[in-house]
Amino acid sequence: MAEGDRFVFISGQTVRDDEVEIIGVVDMKKRAAKAIENLRVAVESVGGSMADTAKVTNCVVNLQPDDRLWIGKMFRNRFPKPRGANADRYFCAGCSRVTGGDRKDCAS
């Protein structure tokens, strides 16, 4: 992060706003944008920026083939590549369901 020798691990971003209301209940794009925005706030709260992120993994329930296109575009627009980077830093997994932290239903 800012000092160059610090690692910060952030997980479990939600789609809630400052009033703890769920954003985009039926709109996956709004939900994804809010989760990324909440991640940005968390990263900046410790002195970092989205360009400092090393890896982002998201898990989408009922992922459709076209979803990977807009999700990829959304991540590329919000996570600038570090200088000299050749690859994107995000991974999108599709899940048939999410149950109590059991991720065995997730597949890339």
C-alpha positions as CSV (number, residue, x, y, z in Angstrom):
1,M,0.0,0.0,0.0
2,A,1.2,3.5,0.7
3,E,4.5,2.6,2.3
4,G,5.2,-0.2,-0.2
5,D,5.7,-2.9,2.4
6,R,2.2,-3.4,3.7
7,F,-0.4,-6.0,2.8
8,V,-4.1,-5.5,3.5
9,F,-6.6,-8.3,3.0
10,I,-10.2,-7.2,2.5
11,S,-13.0,-9.7,2.0
12,G,-16.8,-10.0,2.0
13,Q,-17.9,-6.8,0.5
14,T,-21.7,-6.3,0.5
15,V,-24.1,-4.2,-1.5
16,R,-25.3,-2.0,1.3
17,D,-25.2,1.8,1.4
18,D,-24.4,4.1,4.3
19,E,-27.9,3.6,5.7
20,V,-27.4,-0.2,5.5
21,E,-30.0,-0.5,2.7
22,I,-29.4,-3.1,0.0
23,I,-28.7,-1.6,-3.4
24,G,-29.9,-3.1,-6.6
25,V,-32.0,-5.9,-5.2
26,V,-33.0,-7.1,-8.7
27,D,-30.3,-5.3,-10.8
28,M,-27.0,-7.3,-10.8
29,K,-25.1,-4.4,-12.4
30,K,-26.1,-2.0,-9.7
31,R,-25.2,-4.6,-7.1
32,A,-21.8,-5.2,-8.6
33,A,-21.0,-1.5,-8.9
34,K,-21.9,-1.0,-5.2
35,A,-19.8,-3.9,-4.1
36,I,-16.8,-2.4,-6.0
37,E,-17.5,1.0,-4.6
38,N,-17.5,-0.4,-1.1
39,L,-14.2,-2.1,-1.8
40,R,-12.8,1.2,-3.1
41,V,-13.8,2.9,0.2
42,A,-12.2,0.1,2.2
43,V,-9.0,0.3,0.2
44,E,-8.8,4.0,0.5
45,S,-9.5,3.9,4.2
46,V,-6.1,2.3,4.7
47,G,-4.2,4.6,2.4
48,G,-4.4,2.6,-0.8
49,S,-6.0,3.0,-4.2
50,M,-7.7,0.6,-6.6
51,A,-4.4,0.5,-8.6
52,D,-2.7,-1.0,-5.5
53,T,-4.9,-4.1,-5.6
54,A,-3.2,-7.4,-6.4
55,K,-6.2,-9.7,-6.8
56,V,-10.0,-9.5,-6.8
57,T,-12.2,-12.5,-6.8
58,N,-15.9,-12.3,-7.2
59,C,-18.5,-15.1,-7.0
60,V,-21.8,-14.6,-9.0
61,V,-24.8,-16.8,-8.3
62,N,-26.4,-18.0,-11.5
63,L,-23.7,-16.5,-13.7
64,Q,-24.8,-16.2,-17.3
65,P,-22.4,-16.4,-20.3
66,D,-22.9,-12.7,-21.2
67,D,-22.3,-11.6,-17.5
68,R,-18.6,-12.2,-17.8
69,L,-18.4,-9.5,-20.5
70,W,-20.0,-6.7,-18.5
71,I,-18.3,-7.8,-15.3
72,G,-14.9,-7.8,-17.0
73,K,-15.5,-4.4,-18.4
74,M,-16.7,-3.1,-15.0
75,F,-13.5,-4.4,-13.3
76,R,-11.2,-3.1,-16.0
77,N,-12.8,0.4,-15.7
78,R,-12.5,0.5,-11.9
79,F,-9.1,-1.3,-11.4
80,P,-6.3,0.4,-13.3
81,K,-3.5,-1.9,-14.3
82,P,-0.3,-1.3,-12.5
83,R,2.6,-0.2,-14.6
84,G,4.0,-3.1,-16.6
85,A,1.1,-5.4,-15.8
86,N,0.2,-7.8,-18.6
87,A,-2.9,-9.4,-17.1
88,D,-6.1,-8.4,-15.4
89,R,-6.2,-9.0,-11.6
90,Y,-9.7,-10.3,-11.2
91,F,-11.3,-13.7,-11.2
92,C,-15.0,-14.3,-11.8
93,A,-16.5,-17.6,-10.5
94,G,-20.0,-18.7,-11.3
95,C,-22.0,-20.4,-8.6
96,S,-25.2,-22.4,-8.8
97,R,-26.0,-21.5,-5.2
98,V,-24.2,-20.2,-2.1
99,T,-24.9,-22.0,1.1
100,G,-23.4,-21.2,4.5
101,G,-19.9,-20.5,3.1
102,D,-19.8,-23.8,1.2
103,R,-18.1,-22.9,-2.1
104,K,-18.1,-26.4,-3.6
105,D,-20.8,-25.3,-6.0
106,C,-18.5,-22.6,-7.5
107,A,-16.8,-23.2,-10.8
108,S,-14.7,-20.9,-13.0
